[in-house]
Amino acid sequence: MCLTIVCSTSERPWSFPVFGVTMSSLLVVLLLVTAVCAQLRVTTSPAPIAFDTGATAVLQCMFSLGVTPVDPAQVHVFWKHEGKKILSYVDRITAFRPGAHISEEHLAKGDASLSLPNVTQEDAGMYTCSIRLGSEQVIQSVNLIVIEFRYISLEGTTVIMNKSNELRCSANNLSSPDVTFNWMRDGVVLSTSTPRLVEGSNSQGFKVHSSFCFTPVFGDDKAHYSCQVVQKMLPPLKKTFQLTFGGKSLNCCLYFWRKPLANTTVGNQRLNTQV
């Protein structure tokens, strides 16, 4: 007897000789039919996916072989970011990026989606999801966009040499006013403080302000100054700039508040710090 099977993935019928109709022979035929008709398919999002900075990004990757559930032990998964390994699954999960994860439970349902917690701009770019099942391997790609909604604005970078000047830094669109400001010169922290002025609300977002008072000297226009804002659970914000000599300076630390100043020295620089 000959059993003829027509597969949806094949252009011609397949014939299998069957010698004796027994349960074991039928099982062998069914397994053979599954192997012939099965075709591995992998799908990812055709359009770029976007997540905010600090969010947990989920990069979807679904696969099918025409049968469910799938034995995870038979599935090999490889995730890469711009050619660099992010995660692999060969009997167990090996993560090369901290926090990267896929669900073994979901693998049985054909879901090899990748989770990336606390994404930053460094996580943005093209990812590839590679699924290997038996002798077949299919690779699909997905583009991750990380949106940075926070930003820093600066004032007072034009200064007068040998006189007290005030640099002002504002961080905008924050989810919380609980931040720390670091004022830096060539990578060295000169001053650390909490915000001196807070505006906004939970529904609208917060804007926080800080100022740094100092007396610039000859050569400071060649240095690189930075205002860095450190916020819990999010990557730091930092804006780097250089001073410009000339113009008119404001009376130091009168922009946001009026309090007496104490003079301190860091290196060869004279700093005016609020007390």
C-alpha positions in Angstrom: 0.0 0.0 0.0 1.2 3.5 -0.7 0.1 6.6 1.2 0.1 9.9 -0.8 0.5 13.2 1.1 0.1 16.7 -0.3 1.9 19.3 1.8 1.0 23.0 1.7 4.7 23.9 1.6 5.5 21.6 -1.3 4.7 21.9 -5.0 4.4 18.1 -5.5 2.8 15.2 -3.7 4.9 12.9 -1.6 4.3 9.1 -1.6 5.2 6.8 1.3 5.1 3.0 1.1 3.2 1.4 4.0 3.7 -2.3 4.6 1.0 -3.5 7.0 -1.4 -1.2 8.7 -0.3 -1.1 12.4 -0.3 1.7 14.9 3.5 1.8 14.9 3.8 2.1 11.2 1.2 4.9 11.1 3.1 6.7 13.8 6.3 6.5 11.7 4.5 7.8 8.7 3.0 10.7 10.6 6.4 11.7 12.0 7.9 11.5 8.5 5.0 13.7 7.1 5.7 16.3 9.8 9.3 16.4 8.9 8.5 16.8 5.2 5.8 19.4 5.5 7.3 21.5 8.3 8.9 24.8 7.3 10.5 27.1 9.9 9.1 30.6 9.9 10.4 33.5 12.0 8.7 36.9 12.2 9.7 40.2 13.9 8.3 43.7 13.7 8.7 45.1 10.2 8.7 48.7 11.5 11.1 50.2 14.0 9.9 49.9 17.6 10.5 52.8 20.1 10.9 52.9 23.8 11.7 55.7 26.2 15.0 55.8 28.0 15.0 53.7 31.1 12.0 51.6 30.0 12.1 47.8 29.5 12.1 47.2 25.7 10.6 44.0 24.3 11.8 42.9 20.9 9.3 40.5 19.5 10.5 37.3 17.7 7.9 34.6 16.9 8.6 31.3 15.2 6.5 28.4 14.0 7.1 24.9 12.5 3.5 23.9 12.0 3.3 22.0 15.3 2.8 23.1 18.9 3.9 22.9 21.6 7.6 23.1 20.7 10.2 21.3 22.8 12.5 24.1 24.0 15.3 21.6 24.1 15.2 21.4 20.3 15.3 25.2 19.8 18.5 27.3 19.6 18.0 31.1 19.9 20.7 33.8 19.2 20.1 37.5 19.6 22.7 40.0 18.3 22.9 43.8 18.4 24.8 45.3 15.5 26.6 42.0 15.2 27.5 41.7 18.9 26.1 38.9 20.9 23.3 39.9 23.3 21.8 36.5 24.3 21.9 32.9 23.3 19.8 29.9 24.3 21.2 26.4 23.8 19.7 24.3 26.5 20.1 27.3 28.8 20.0 31.1 28.7 23.4 32.9 28.4 23.1 36.7 28.6 25.9 38.9 27.3 24.0 42.2 28.1 23.0 42.7 31.8 19.3 42.0 32.3 18.7 40.5 28.8 16.1 37.7 29.0 13.9 35.4 27.1 11.2 33.1 28.6 11.7 29.3 28.3 8.0 28.9 29.0 7.2 31.1 26.0 9.6 29.2 23.8 7.3 26.2 23.9 4.6 28.5 22.4 7.0 29.8 19.6 7.9 33.0 21.3 11.6 34.0 21.5 11.0 37.7 22.3 13.9 39.5 24.0 13.4 41.7 27.0 16.0 44.5 27.7 15.5 46.5 31.0 16.6 50.1 31.5 17.4 50.8 27.9 19.7 53.7 27.0 20.9 55.2 23.7 23.6 52.6 23.6 20.9 49.9 23.2 19.5 51.6 20.1 20.1 50.0 16.7 19.5 46.9 14.6 19.0 43.5 16.3 18.8 40.1 14.7 16.9 37.1 16.0 18.2 33.8 14.8 16.2 30.6 15.4 17.7 27.2 14.7 15.3 24.2 14.9 16.7 20.9 13.6 18.5 21.4 10.4 16.8 24.7 9.6 17.9 28.2 10.7 16.1 31.5 9.9 17.3 35.0 10.8 15.1 38.1 11.0 15.9 41.7 12.1 14.2 44.4 14.1 15.2 48.0 14.7 15.1 49.5 18.2 14.8 53.3 18.7 15.4 54.7 22.2 13.8 58.0 22.8 15.6 60.5 25.1 12.9 62.8 26.3 15.1 64.5 29.0 17.5 67.4 28.1 19.8 69.9 29.7 19.9 73.6 29.0 22.7 76.0 30.1 23.1 79.7 30.7 26.0 81.9 31.8 28.8 80.3 29.8 30.1 83.7 28.7 32.2 84.9 31.7 34.5 87.6 32.9 38.0 86.5 33.9 39.1 87.1 37.5 35.5 88.0 38.6 32.8 86.0 40.3 30.5 84.3 37.7 27.5 82.0 37.8 26.9 79.0 35.6 23.3 77.9 35.4 22.0 74.4 34.5 18.4 73.2 34.1 17.2 69.6 33.5 13.9 69.3 31.7 11.2 66.7 31.4 12.1 64.7 34.4 9.8 62.0 35.9 11.0 63.0 39.4 12.8 66.0 41.0 14.9 63.7 43.1 18.2 64.3 41.3 21.8 65.2 42.0 23.8 67.9 40.1 27.5 67.4 39.5 29.5 70.3 38.1 32.7 69.1 36.5 35.9 70.4 35.0 37.8 68.1 32.6 36.1 65.1 34.2 36.8 66.2 37.8 33.8 66.9 40.0 34.0 70.4 41.4 30.6 70.6 43.1 27.7 68.2 44.0 24.3 69.5 45.0 20.6 68.9 45.0 18.2 71.1 42.9 17.9 74.7 44.2 14.6 75.3 42.3 11.9 72.8 41.2 9.1 73.4 38.8 6.4 71.2 37.3 4.3 68.3 38.5 4.0 64.5 38.2 1.5 64.9 35.3 3.5 67.5 33.4 7.1 66.5 34.3 9.6 68.4 36.3 12.2 71.0 35.6 15.0 71.4 38.1 17.7 74.1 38.4 21.2 74.3 39.7 23.9 77.0 39.6 27.6 77.0 40.2 29.6 80.1 41.2 33.3 80.4 40.6 36.0 82.8 39.5 37.5 81.8 36.2 41.2 82.5 35.6 43.5 82.6 32.5 43.3 79.3 30.6 39.9 78.2 31.8 38.4 78.9 28.4 40.5 75.9 27.2 39.0 73.5 29.8 35.8 71.4 29.3 33.1 72.0 31.9 30.1 69.7 32.4 26.8 69.8 34.1 25.7 66.2 35.0 22.3 65.3 36.3 22.1 61.9 38.1 18.6 60.4 38.4 17.7 57.1 40.1 17.1 54.1 37.7 18.1 56.2 34.6 21.4 56.9 32.9 23.0 60.2 33.8 22.4 63.3 31.7 25.5 65.4 30.9 26.2 68.4 28.8 29.7 69.5 28.2 30.8 73.1 27.2 33.6 75.5 27.1 33.7 79.0 28.6 33.8 82.2 26.5 35.6 85.2 28.0 33.9 88.6 27.6 30.5 90.0 28.0 28.7 90.9 31.2 28.4 88.5 34.1 25.5 88.3 36.6 26.0 88.8 40.3 26.9 85.4 41.4 24.1 83.1 42.7 21.4 85.8 42.6 19.6 84.2 39.7 17.6 81.6 41.6 18.0 82.7 45.2 19.8 85.2 47.5 21.9 83.7 50.3 25.4 84.5 51.6 28.4 82.8 49.9 31.4 81.0 51.4 34.6 81.0 49.5 36.5 77.7 49.0 39.4 76.7 46.7 39.6 73.6 44.5 43.0 73.3 43.0 43.9 76.8 41.7 40.3 77.8 41.3 38.4 80.0 43.8 34.8 78.8 44.1 31.8 80.5 45.7 29.6 77.9 47.3 26.1 78.6 48.8 25.9 78.0 52.6 
